[in-house]
Amino acid sequence: MLKAYKYRIYPTNEQKEQIAKTFGCCRFLYNQMLNAKIAEYKKTGKMLRNTPAVYKKEYPFLKEVDSLALANVQLHLERAYRNF
């Protein structure tokens, strides 16, 4: 027998803003890292090993969100790129 639970959260306006920033930064970082990986593969034929820390220097707004969310972006992108 399988059970499931549904939860509804009611974030405050500050929390809503932080959630939106986090999702936006994750989406932005994923696209930037993917673009760099594709360009490197076309150039050398090898997979690029880039990290979110490289992009934090160039885009300081990435420092406002949780670093673990950005690290998960890197892991998900590498898994997807390898599977492709």
N, C-alpha and C positions, 0 to 999 in steps of 0.2 A: 504494500500500500504506500503510495506516494502522497506527501503532503506539500502544500505550498502556502506561503504567507505573502500577503500583499501589505506594503507599508506606504503610507503617504506622508510626505514631509511638508512642513510649512515653514520654509526659510524666511528669515527677515530680509529686508531690502538690501542690507549689506551682504548677506550671504548669497542672495540672488546675483548680485553684482560680481562677487568673487567666483561663483560657479560659472557665470557667463565668460569672465576673463580666462578662467582655466580652460574651458572648452575651446575658446577662440585661440588661445596660445598653443594648445595641443594641435589643433587643426593647422595653424600657421606653421608650426615646427615640423609637422609630418610632411607637409607639402614642400618646405624648404629642404629638408633632408632627402626626400625622394628626388627632388630635382638635382641635387648635388650628386646623389648616387647614380642617377641616369647619365649625367654629364661625364662623370668619372668612368663609367663602364663604356661609354661610347669612345672615350679618349684612349683608355688603356686596356679595356677588356677585363678589368678586375673590379671586385666590389670594394667600395669605399667604406672605411670604418670611421664614421663621424659620430660625435657626441653632442648633446645639447649644450655643453659648456662652451663650445666653439661659437655657437649662435648667441649666447648670452652677452658676449662682448660686443657683437655687432648690433643686437637688438635688446636694449636694456629693459624693455617692458616684460621680457621673459622672466626677469628676476622677481616679478611681483607674484608669481604663481608658485604652487608647490613643486619642488624639484622632483618628487617621486612621480608625479603625473607626467612630467617631461621625460623622465627616465623610461617610463612605460611606453611612451611614444616611440622611443628608440628601439625597445625590445620588439614591439609589434611590427614596426617597419622592417627590421632585420629579418624577422620570421616570414613576413609576407614576401620580402624580396628574395629570400632563399627558396621559398616554395614556388615562386614564379619561375 
